[in-house]
Amino acid sequence: MAPSATLLPQAFMSSAGEGQSHAQFQAENPKYWRCAILGCTGAVGQRLIELLAHHPYIKIDGLGAFPRSAGKPYREAVHRLQSSPIHPGIANMVVQECVPKNFLHCHLVFSALASTAACDIEREFMQAKFPIFSNAKNHRQEPIVLLMIPTLNLEHMSVIRFQREVMGCGGGFVVCSPSCSVAGVALPIRAMEDMLKCKVVEANVITMQAISSGGHPGVDMLDNVVPFIPDEEARLEKETRKVLGTVYSEEDGFTKHFLGVSAACNRVQVLDGHTTCVSVMFDRTPRVSAEEVKSALREWQCHPSVISCPSAPRSPIIVLNDENRPQPRLDRNQEAGMAVSVGRVREDKTGYFDIMFASLSHNAVLGAAGASILNAEVAIRDGWVE
C-alpha cells in the first residue's frame, strides 16, 4: 500500500527535532510520510491541519470528510474555528469522501471523525492496511487497542504487533488518543508514582472543561457553567486507569491501573484549556508531603526517545508556584500546548486524601490533535509505519 517516499529538502532536514537520536533517525530516513486527515472540517481536524502544515516529515496529502463536503476545495468546505489562516497549500486541496481507495497514496491516516461514523470508517481503513491515529472514542476501551499519551505510556506501543495478528489487518492498526480531560490527571499521577516509588490508590477529580471540546456550543455557555458533560465522567475514570496500566509480559494486552477514580465534569466558559482539581491518596506511610510532590513533578521526564520527536515537549510537566495558577489564558500554550501545568500543590487538611493539586492541559493539542501527531511520530521512528 505504501508508495515510495519523496526525499526531504535540506531545509526540512535541518529544521527537524534537535535531539541526537532524532537527528540520527532523520539521517537514516530522509523522506516524507504522506498522511490523510479524515474529519478535516471539524474542530480537531482543523487543529491537525494547523499543526501539520509545517511538519518536518509528515506531509498532508489527502483530506476526507462526509459526502456533503466531498468534491469541494477545503476553503469552501470548512467553517473555520481557528484564528490562523488556512495554509495556502491546503486551501485548494479537494476534499474526498472517506473511503480507502481515495487515499492509497498515503502512508498513514489521522482520524478526527465524529463518533457516529468513526467506528465503521476506521475499521475499513485498518482492514485496507492503513495505520490510523484516532481521536474518536469508539475503539478506546477495546482490549487490544492502544490508548496513548506518548509522554506517559510509550511502552504500550509494543502491543501493535499483537493487534495486527488478532485483527488480521497486515500493516494496519489503530492507536487512539484518550479523552481530552485525561492528560491533566494521568500525567501528574504517573510522575508522582515514578519518582516517589509508591502508588496512587484513589483520586477524586473535578474538571472545568473548555467549550472547544464540546463543539463550541455558543450562546448556551454565555454567563453559564454546565455541571454535566454526557459520558465524560465514565470516560475519564476508565481511560485514566487504562493509560496508567501495564502491558502484559507477552505484549498481547493491558492490565489497567487499580486506582479508584471518581470524577465530576463541568463545562465552563473558556475557549481552550481544561482545568482540573485533583485529590489523591497514596499507599505510603508516612504520608507524602507537598514538597516531595513538587520536586517529583519538576524532576520527572518521559523517555528520551519521545522528547526528541518534533512535537514533544521539552518539559512534559510545568510546576507553577503562584497560588492563582494555572490559568487557561496564561498557561494553556506552555510547550506549544503539549505540557501539563500543575499548581496549588498542597496537603489535604481533612486527612482523608494526601495531596491536592490543580492542573491545566490544552484540550485541543495535548488532549487531541497534538497527541495524535506525537503518536504518529513515535510509531514512524519505531518502524510501525512503513
N, C-alpha and C positions, 0 to 999 in steps of 0.2 A: 504493500500500500504506500509506503513512504517513498517519495521521489528523491533523486539525488539533490543535495543541498547546494545553495549558492554560496560562493566564497564571500566572506566578510571583507569590506574595505578596511584598510589600515586604520582609518579614523574610528571605526567601531571597535577594532581590536584594542586600541589604547584607552578607550573610554569605559571598558568593562570593569568589573569589581577589582579592587586593589589588593585583595588577599592573595598570598603567594599560590595557594592551591587553586584558586580560581584562575589566576594568570596561566598556570600550567594547563588547566582544563581548556582554556581558550586556545592556547598554542597547539594542543593536540586535536582540537575540534573546531577548526576555523570555518564555521558555517552558520547559516540561518536555520532556525526551525520555524516552519510556517504554521501559523495557528488560525483556527476559525473561532469566532465568538458567536455562540447561539444565545438568543435573547438579547441581541445587541441594542435594542431600542429602550430597554428598561433601565432602572437606576443602576443596578450592578453592572449591566452590560456597558453602559456609558462610562462607568468608572474603569472597567477593564480597558476600554479603548484609550481613555486618558492616560492610564499608567503604562500601557504597552506601546504607545505611539513612538517613543524614543528608546525602546528597549534595545540593549546592545546585540542580542542574538535571537530573540523571539519576534518574528515579524507577522503582523496581522495581514492575512492573505485571503480571508473569507468572512462574510458576515451573514448570520442566519436569524430569521425571525418568523413569526406566524404568517400565513398566506396573505393577510391584508397588507402587509408591508413588503412582501416579496416582489421583486421586479422594479422597485423604486431606488433611486440613489439614496444613500444613507441620510444625506442632509434633508431630504423630503420625508423620509420615513420616521425620523426621530422627533420627539418632543423633548427639547433639551432641558436637562435638570442641572447640568454642570455650568459653572461660570466661565470656564475656559472655552475658547473657540474650538470647533472641530478641526482636527489636523487636516491639512489640505489633501494629504494622500488618502484620507478615509472618506472625506465629504462626498465624493462622486462614486465611491465604490457601490456597486449594485447589491442590494440585499437579496439573499436567496432563501428559498424555503428550506426548513431544517430536515433534509434527508441526506444520507451519507454520500450519494452519488454526486452531489453538488460540491463536495469538499475533498475529493480524492487526492487533490494536490497538497493537502495539509498534513503535517506530521502529528498534530495534537489539537484538541478541542477544549475550549473553555465554555462551560455551560452556566448561563445566568437566566435560565428558563424559569417561568412560573411553575410552581409545584404541580399544577393541574395538568401540565403537558410533559414535565421533565422526565417522569418515570419511563414512559414508553420510548420517547425520543432518545434518551441517554442509553437505554438498553440496545436500541437499534444501532447507534453509533459504536457502542462497545463490541457488539457482535460483528461489526464491519472492521474490527481491529484498530479502532481509534483509542488512544489514551485520552481519558476525559477528566478534567478538573472542574468539579461541580460545586456550585453554591446553593443548589436546591436541597430541600430537606428529605427527599424521598428515600434515598438509599442509606442515610446516615446510621441507622440502627441495625442494618443487615450485618450478620456476624462476621463476614469476611471483607466488608467494605471499610477502607481506611477513613478515619475521621482525623484530619491532620492540621496541626499548627506546627510547622517545621521547627520553630524555635523552642518547642516544648517536647514533641514526641517523634523525633526523627527516626527512631528505631522501628516505628510502626510500618515504615516504607517496605520492610522486608516481606510483608505479607502479600505484596503484589503477585509474587510468583505463585503462591497457592491460590489466590483469587483467579488468576488466569486458568489454572488447571481445572478448578471446580466449574467455572462458568464457560469453559471451552471457547474462549474468545481470542486465542492466539496472542497477538501483541496488544490487544485491547485490555483496558482496565478502567476503573473509576476510583478517583480519590476525591473525597468530599471535604469541604471546609465546614466546621461546626457553626451553629447558630452564632450570630454576631455578638451575643452577650457573654459567650463562654470564655473568651480570651482574658477578659478582665478579672475573672475568678480563677481560672485554671493555671495561668502563668505564675501569679504570685504563690499559689499553693505548691506548685512544682518546685519553685525556687526555695521556698522555706523548707520543704521536705529534703531536698538535696543537700542544702547547706547545714541544716540543723540536725540531720540524721535522725529524724523522727517523723511520724505520720500524722496528718490531719484526719481526725475521725469524724468530725461533724462541722458543717458550715451552714450558717444562716446568711442568706443573700437577699438584698433589696436593690433592685435596679431602677434607674431613671434613664429611660431609653429614648434616643432621638427619633424625630419624626421621619427621617430619611429611610430608616429601615422598615417603616410601615407604609411605604409608598407615597409619602408626602400628603397626609390626609387633609391638609389645608385648614379650612375655616373651623373644623371640629376641634382644632388644637389651639385656637386663639383664646388666651386668657383661661387656660384649662390644663388639667392633668387627668389622664385616664388610668385608673388603677387596675387595668386588666388588658392583657395582650393575648389573644387566643393561642393556646397551646405553648406559649413561650416558657411558662414555668416548668412544665414537664420536660421540654426540650433542654432547658438549662440544667435541670437536675440529672437527666440521663446522660447528656453529652459530656458534661464535666467529668463524670465517672469514666466514660469511655476514653476520652483523650488522655486522662491521667492513668489509664490502665497499662498493663504489661502484655508483651507478646508471648504466646506460648513458646516453649523451647523448640517445638517443631516448626515454628513460624507459620502456623496454619490457623491463627485466630488470636483473640484478645481475652484477657481477664480484666474485667472492669475494676476500678479502684473501689475499695469497700466503704469509702466515706459516705455519710449521710448528708444530703444537700436538701435544704428547704428554701424555696425561692418565692419572692413576691415581685412581680414585674410590672412596671408602670411606664406609660408613655408620657413624655414631658415636652414642653415647648422649646426644644433645642433642635437645631438643624442637623448637626453631625456630632457624634461622640456619646457613648454610653457611660454614665457614671454608676458605680456600684458600691454599696456599703456592705462589707463582709465581716462577719464574726466567725472565728474558727476556734476549735478545740483540738489540742494535740494529745497524743498518747504518752506524754512525757511527764515525769515527776523528777525534780522540781519544775514548776511552771516556766514556760518560755517568757522572756522579758521583751519589752518593746524594742530595746536597744539591740538585742540579739537579732530580732526580726529585721530591723532596718539594715543592719550590717549584712545579713544574709541576702536581702533583696539587692543591695548595692553590688555585692561581690559576685552574685550568680551570673554565669554566662552559658549560652547554649553551645552546641557543638561547633568547633571552629570551621568545619566544612560548610555549615549553614551560614555563619557570619560572613563568609567570603562570597556568598551569592549576591548579585546586584541589588536585589530587593530587600535584603536582610538588614535589620537594624544593627548598628554597632553595639548599642546597649538595649537589650530587649525589655528591661525594666528600668524606669527612671524614678528614683525616690525623691520626693519633694518635702522640704522642711517647713514651708509656710503652713500655718494652721488652716488657711482657707483654700488650699489646693489639694487635689487637682480640680481644674475647671475646664469645661469643654472649649470655650473660646481661647483660652490661654495654652492648653496642653494637648489638644487632640492631634495636632500635627507634629508632635515630638517624633524624631526619627522618621520623618515623612509619613507619619500615620501608622508606623509599624511597631511602635513600642507601647507598653502599658505604663501609665503614670500612676504611682502609688503615693498616697499621703495619709495624714491623720493616723499614723500607726500608734496604737496605744493599748494598754492593758484594760481588760473588761472589769469594771469596778464591781459588777454583780458577783463575780467569781464563777459564773457558770461557764462562759467561754474564756479562753485565754487571751486572745488578741483580737482587736478590731482595726479595720483599715478601710480607706476609700480608694477606689481605683477608677481609672478612666482609659478607655480604648476607643479608637476610631472605628465605628461600626462598618463603614463602607470600605475601609482599607484593610487593617488587620482583621476585622470581622467579616470580610467578604473578598473583594477583588484582589487586594494585596496579598492575602494569604494564599489564594489560588495561584497567583503568579509565582510566589515563592515555592509552593508545592511543585509547580512545573519545573522551576529552575533546579531544585534538588533531584527530581526524577530524571531530568536530562543529564545532569552531571554524574549520576549514579548508573546511567546506561539503561534506564527503563523506557525511555523514549528514543526510538531509533531514527 
